[in-house]
């Protein structure tokens, strides 16, 4: 690791107003990023099984399915694996906002995406359309 790592803070995303997500680690490539192709290559690498496992060893539950399926082989202490696997089944993504309908709608869309009912592209389009509609009516 570099002696003086260059850390930064990223602003919380907005959909016509600020919202805060909870319980997630996120990776993103911003529209105005100077190195978009390199960032995408990093995202592709970081979301593969082995990098997800490496991250999960010191952070939290991996998002990648193969890495999650191997949880009991690397989680310390190993006896926590069954609890984490059981808890994960009932995990619901959360969105904290003053607009209850926005939180409910986006949560439902994310849940449908996680269940395979929507592709990520379909979910993103639906979130944008329905989210903006809810915020415009407020």
N, C-alpha and C positions, 0 to 999 in steps of 0.2 A: 504494500500500500504506500502511496506517496506520503512524504512527510507533511505536506500541506495540501490535503485534498481540497478540491474546489467544490464546496457544497452550496446549494442554492435553495430558494423557496419558490414554489410554483403557486400561482394564484388559483383559487378554487374556480372551477368552470361556472359559467352562468347560462341560464336559459331565460333571458330577459330580466332576471334578478338572480342574486346569489343564492346558492344552495350549498349544503354541506353533506358529504357522504360520510358514513361511519362504518367501521369494521372492514375496511378494504385497504389493500396496497395497490396502487395504480401505476400503470405505465402509459405514457401517451406521447404522441408526436404532434406538436402544435403546427397549425397551418403555416405560420411564418418562420418555422425553424430553418436555420441555414443548412443543416445537414440531414435533411429528411431521409434520404436513401440510407445513410449510415444508421440513423435512428431506427428505421424499419428493420434493418439487418440485425441490430441489437435486440429489438423486440422479438423477432423470429427466434433468435438464439435463446433469449431469456425465458421464453415460454415453452421450451422443450423439456422433456422429462428430467434429464440430469441437472440442468440449471435450477429447475423448480425444486428438486430434492435438496440441492445445496442450499438454496434460500430457506426452505422449510426447516432445515436443521437448526437455524438460529432465529427464525421468525415465526411464521404461522402456517396454517394448512395450505398446501399448494392448490392452485386452480387447475392444473393440468391433470387429466384423468389418470394417466399411467403413474404419475408421481403420487397421486392420492392413493391409488390402489396398493402402493408399496409402503404406505405409512408405517405399518408395524415393523418394517425392517430398519427404519432409521430414527423413529421418534424416541426421544429419551425423556424419562424412562419408558421402556417399551410397554409397560402395563397401562400407560395412558392411551395407547392406540385405540382399543375398543371404545373407550369413552368418546374420543374425538370422532371416530367413524360414525358412531350413533348420533352424536350432536350435529354433525355435518348434514345428516339427512333432514333435519328440521330447520337448518339455517335459512333465513330469509334475508335478502339484501335490504338494507335500510337507507332511507333518504330522510334527512331532517330538514323540514321547511315549515314555514308558517301556513302553507297551503295544504291542508289535509288531503284534498282530492288529488293534488299533484303527487304526493307521496304514495298514495294508494294506487294511482294509475301507473306510475313508473315502476313501482314494486311489482305489480301484476305483469307488466310487460317483461321485466327482467326474469320473473319466475317462469313465464312462458318460454323465454329464450333458453333458460337453463334446462327446461324440460324437453327441449328440442322442437317445440311447436313453432318457433320463429328462428330464422337465421339472425346472426348479429346485425346484418345490414337491414333486415326487415324490422328488427327491434329498434334500431337507431332511428329509422324513418318514422316509426310509430311513436316513439318517445318525443321526437321533435314536433310532429304534427299535433299529437294530443297534449303535450306539455305546453306548447305555445297557445293552443286553444284555451286551456285552463287558465293560463296566466293572463290572456287577453280579456277573459270574462271577469277577472277579479276587480 
